[in-house]
């Protein structure tokens, strides 16, 4: 470590390869092309500053809020539990649905289906086309 005001000795300096050292020594700054410097760090607009101030004031207001200034409020329940009649009606609906779901189809009697409105035959259609 070097003390304040002292320069490091030669042993403390980093080593440079001989090829790189010769390139650095033979480099000519006259060969560099001129370039215009453009500053790309744009300053914030007045609107940006105002919005940041507004955000900061909101945050400071939240951080510095005194909860002891709040008034106590009683909470009133607006959604009371259903009465006994509503509970019984819902149970009746549930029993009805369970009865449908657990219905035993093997207790049904067999019934023959009679076709009361049969489709017309090909001959009937041909007769209607001729008429």
Buried (B, 14 or more C-beta within 10 A) or exposed (E): EEEEEEEEEEEEEEEEEEEEEEEEEEEEEEEEEEEEEEEEEEEEEEEEEEEEEEEEEEEEEEEEEEEEEEEEEEEEEEEEEEEEEEEEEEEEEEEEEEEEEEEEEEEEEEEEEEEEEEEEEEEEEEEEEEE
